[in-house]
Every structure is written in structure tokens, then in C-alpha cells.
Amino acid sequence: MGMSERLKNPLTDSLFEAILLLRDQEECYRFFKDIATISEIKALAQRLEVAKRLLHKEKYTEIAGHTGASTATISRVKNCLFFGADGYQFILRRLQEQTPEPIAEENAEDET
């Protein structure tokens, strides 16, 4: 039985349906602040950052220094990143697509 099958039930279906109804970052903050502890939210955010840094081929020591994650957490995230359900992979791709490319600065001189 895969992870999705073990996780899937009417309660988690309802949770994910609720999450999909969140419209913006402010609504996410309000909902997650009520439904989870600050530590749980920070742990989720930390794992996402660890995954991002692993994809950029940072070393464990660099990742631990930047995120505060333990080597055990980094290792678990790496396992999920490369052998999991591809959740990190696709969401990090989407996040990268959402990030606008830096705009090249044009010459500041006026042509007057």
C-alpha cells in the first residue's frame, strides 16, 4: 500500500479540499495559524526550503546552516525528493515558474 493510499480518507480529503479553497497568502496564514502549531508550520516551511536547496545541490552542512534543519531531516527530505511521490519536484517547478525573471536594468541616461 502506497503512502497516498495510507493517507487518503474522508478526513484528509476534506482537509485538502479546504486548502484548495484558500485564495491568497493572508488566508493561508489565517487558516494554518488556527489548524496547526507555529512549530508545525515552520517545520513544513523548513522542509520545502531544504528540498529547494537539495535540488540546487547544496551540501548538507550548508543546508543545515541556512535552514536549521538536522541532518536527519535533510536526509528524510532527500529521500522524499528523489524517491517519494514527486510532490516536492512538481511544487518547486511551479514555484520557479511563478517567480518572474529579473528585469535587466536599462541604461539610466535620458536621450534628451
C-alpha positions as CSV (number, residue, x, y, z in Angstrom):
1,M,0.0,0.0,0.0
2,G,1.5,3.3,-1.1
3,M,1.7,6.5,1.0
4,S,-1.2,8.1,-0.8
5,E,-3.5,5.1,0.0
6,R,-2.5,5.1,3.7
7,L,-3.0,8.9,3.9
8,K,-6.3,9.0,1.9
9,N,-9.5,9.0,3.8
10,P,-12.6,11.3,4.1
11,L,-10.9,13.5,6.7
12,T,-7.8,14.2,4.7
13,D,-10.0,14.6,1.6
14,S,-11.9,17.4,3.5
15,L,-8.6,19.0,4.7
16,F,-7.2,19.1,1.2
17,E,-10.5,20.4,-0.3
18,A,-10.3,23.2,2.4
19,I,-6.7,24.0,1.5
20,L,-7.6,24.3,-2.2
21,L,-10.3,26.9,-1.3
22,L,-7.7,29.3,0.2
23,R,-7.4,32.3,-2.1
24,D,-4.2,34.1,-1.1
25,Q,-1.3,34.1,1.3
26,E,-3.3,36.0,4.0
27,E,-6.0,33.4,4.0
28,C,-3.3,30.7,4.2
29,Y,-1.8,32.4,7.3
30,R,-5.2,32.7,9.0
31,F,-6.2,29.1,8.3
32,F,-2.8,27.4,9.1
33,K,-2.4,29.5,12.3
34,D,-5.6,28.0,13.6
35,I,-5.2,24.5,12.3
36,A,-1.5,23.9,13.1
37,T,1.0,25.0,15.7
38,I,3.7,27.5,14.8
39,S,6.3,24.7,15.1
40,E,4.4,22.5,12.7
41,I,4.1,25.3,10.1
42,K,7.8,26.2,10.5
43,A,8.7,22.6,10.1
44,L,6.8,22.3,6.8
45,A,8.3,25.5,5.6
46,Q,11.8,24.3,6.6
47,R,11.3,21.0,4.7
48,L,10.3,22.9,1.5
49,E,13.4,25.1,1.8
50,V,15.6,22.0,2.4
51,A,14.2,20.4,-0.8
52,K,14.9,23.5,-2.8
53,R,18.5,23.6,-1.6
54,L,19.0,19.9,-2.3
55,L,17.8,20.4,-5.9
56,H,20.4,23.2,-6.1
57,K,23.0,20.6,-5.0
58,E,23.9,22.3,-1.7
59,K,25.9,20.3,0.8
60,Y,24.2,19.1,4.0
61,T,26.3,21.4,6.1
62,E,25.3,24.4,4.0
63,I,21.6,23.4,4.2
64,A,21.8,22.8,7.9
65,G,23.5,26.2,8.4
66,H,20.9,28.1,6.3
67,T,17.7,26.3,7.5
68,G,18.5,25.0,11.0
69,A,17.4,21.5,9.8
70,S,19.1,18.5,11.3
71,T,21.0,16.1,9.0
72,A,18.2,13.5,9.8
73,T,15.6,15.9,8.4
74,I,17.7,16.8,5.4
75,S,18.1,13.0,4.7
76,R,14.4,12.4,5.0
77,V,13.6,15.3,2.7
78,K,16.2,14.0,0.2
79,N,14.6,10.6,0.3
80,C,11.2,12.1,-0.5
81,L,12.6,14.4,-3.1
82,F,14.2,11.6,-5.1
83,F,12.1,8.5,-4.2
84,G,8.8,9.9,-3.0
85,A,5.5,10.9,-4.7
86,D,7.2,13.8,-6.7
87,G,5.3,16.3,-4.6
88,Y,8.4,18.4,-3.9
89,Q,9.5,18.2,-7.5
90,F,6.3,19.5,-9.1
91,I,5.6,22.2,-6.5
92,L,9.2,23.5,-6.7
93,R,8.9,23.6,-10.5
94,R,5.6,25.6,-10.2
95,L,7.1,28.0,-7.7
96,Q,10.0,28.6,-10.1
97,E,7.6,29.2,-12.9
98,Q,5.8,31.8,-10.7
99,T,9.0,33.7,-9.9
100,P,9.5,36.4,-12.5
101,E,12.8,36.7,-14.2
102,P,14.9,39.6,-13.0
103,I,14.4,42.6,-15.3
104,A,17.6,43.8,-16.9
105,E,18.3,47.4,-15.9
106,E,18.2,49.7,-18.9
107,N,20.6,52.5,-19.4
108,A,19.6,55.2,-17.0
109,E,20.6,58.1,-19.2
110,D,17.9,60.0,-21.0
111,E,18.2,60.6,-24.7
112,T,17.1,64.2,-24.5
